[in-house]
Amino acid sequence: MPVWIIVVYALAVARLTGMFTVDEVTRPVREWLVGRFDPYRRWQRWLAYLLGGADDTPDGCPWCVSIWVGMFTAPLVVMWWRQPVVLVPMLGLAVSQTTGMITGVGRE
C-alpha cells in the first residue's frame, strides 16, 4: 500500500472523528444519545461518554473515538483501497480535513 494512501486515510479518520465528536451537524444526534441512555447499562454509559463527553458536555472525546473509527474502517482501506467506492469518499474526507486545518492559517 502506498504511503499516500496511509496519509489520506489518516486525514479521513481525523475528519470522521471530528464529525462524530465536535461538529455542529451531529450535535443533535449526540445530545439525543446522551439524553436517552440508561445509567445502569454500562455500554450505554460508555457510548454516551464517547459521543457526548463527561458531565453532560455536548462534545465527545476525539482521542477515544478515533480508535474506534480507525479500527472499523481499516479493513475497508486495507482490502479495497483501490476501489472507487472506498477511495472517493476517503479522498473527500481527507480534502475536507486538510481544508479545515489550513483555513485559519494566517487569518487573524
C-alpha positions as CSV (number, residue, x, y, z in Angstrom):
1,M,0.0,0.0,0.0
2,P,1.5,3.4,-1.0
3,V,2.3,5.9,1.7
4,W,0.0,8.5,0.2
5,I,-3.0,6.2,0.9
6,I,-2.0,5.9,4.6
7,V,-1.8,9.7,4.8
8,V,-5.1,10.2,3.1
9,Y,-6.6,7.5,5.3
10,A,-5.3,9.2,8.5
11,L,-6.8,12.5,7.3
12,A,-10.1,10.8,6.6
13,V,-10.2,9.2,10.1
14,A,-9.5,12.6,11.6
15,R,-12.4,14.1,9.7
16,L,-14.8,11.4,10.6
17,T,-13.7,11.6,14.3
18,G,-14.3,15.3,14.4
19,M,-17.7,14.9,12.7
20,F,-18.8,12.4,15.3
21,T,-17.5,14.2,18.3
22,V,-17.5,18.0,17.9
23,D,-19.2,19.2,14.6
24,E,-22.4,21.1,14.8
25,V,-24.0,18.9,12.2
26,T,-24.0,15.9,14.5
27,R,-24.7,17.8,17.8
28,P,-28.5,16.9,17.8
29,V,-27.7,13.2,17.4
30,R,-25.1,13.4,20.2
31,E,-27.4,15.2,22.5
32,W,-30.2,12.8,21.8
33,L,-27.9,9.8,22.5
34,V,-26.6,11.3,25.7
35,G,-30.1,12.2,26.9
36,R,-31.6,8.7,26.2
37,F,-29.1,6.4,27.9
38,D,-29.9,4.3,30.9
39,P,-27.3,5.0,33.5
40,Y,-27.5,1.4,34.7
41,R,-26.4,-0.1,31.4
42,R,-22.6,0.0,31.1
43,W,-22.4,0.1,27.3
44,Q,-24.8,3.0,27.1
45,R,-22.9,5.0,29.6
46,W,-19.7,4.2,27.7
47,L,-21.3,5.3,24.4
48,A,-22.7,8.5,25.9
49,Y,-19.2,9.3,27.3
50,L,-17.5,8.8,23.9
51,L,-20.0,10.8,21.9
52,G,-21.3,13.2,24.5
53,G,-18.3,13.7,26.8
54,A,-18.2,13.7,30.5
55,D,-20.6,15.7,32.8
56,D,-23.2,16.1,30.1
57,T,-21.0,18.3,27.9
58,P,-22.1,18.4,24.2
59,D,-18.7,17.4,22.8
60,G,-17.2,13.9,22.9
61,C,-13.7,12.5,23.2
62,P,-11.9,12.7,19.8
63,W,-8.9,10.8,21.1
64,C,-11.2,7.9,22.2
65,V,-13.4,7.9,19.2
66,S,-10.5,7.9,16.7
67,I,-9.5,4.5,17.9
68,W,-12.9,3.1,17.0
69,V,-13.2,4.9,13.7
70,G,-9.8,3.7,12.7
71,M,-10.4,0.2,13.8
72,F,-13.7,-0.2,11.9
73,T,-12.5,1.5,8.7
74,A,-9.0,0.0,8.5
75,P,-10.2,-3.3,7.0
76,L,-12.1,-1.5,4.2
77,V,-9.0,0.5,3.3
78,V,-6.6,-2.4,3.5
79,M,-8.7,-4.7,1.4
80,W,-10.3,-2.2,-1.1
81,W,-8.3,1.0,-1.2
82,R,-8.2,0.8,-5.0
83,Q,-11.9,0.6,-5.4
84,P,-13.7,3.9,-6.1
85,V,-16.4,3.2,-3.5
86,V,-13.7,3.4,-0.8
87,L,-11.1,5.8,-2.4
88,V,-13.5,8.6,-3.4
89,P,-15.1,9.1,0.0
90,M,-11.7,8.8,1.6
91,L,-10.3,11.5,-0.6
92,G,-13.3,13.7,0.0
93,L,-12.9,13.4,3.8
94,A,-9.1,14.0,3.6
95,V,-9.6,17.1,1.5
96,S,-12.2,18.4,4.0
97,Q,-9.9,17.7,6.9
98,T,-7.0,19.5,5.1
99,T,-9.1,22.5,4.3
100,G,-10.3,22.7,7.9
101,M,-6.8,22.6,9.1
102,I,-5.4,25.3,6.9
103,T,-8.5,27.6,6.9
104,G,-7.4,29.6,9.9
105,V,-3.7,29.8,9.0
106,G,-2.8,33.5,8.6
107,R,-6.3,34.8,9.1
108,E,-6.3,36.6,12.4
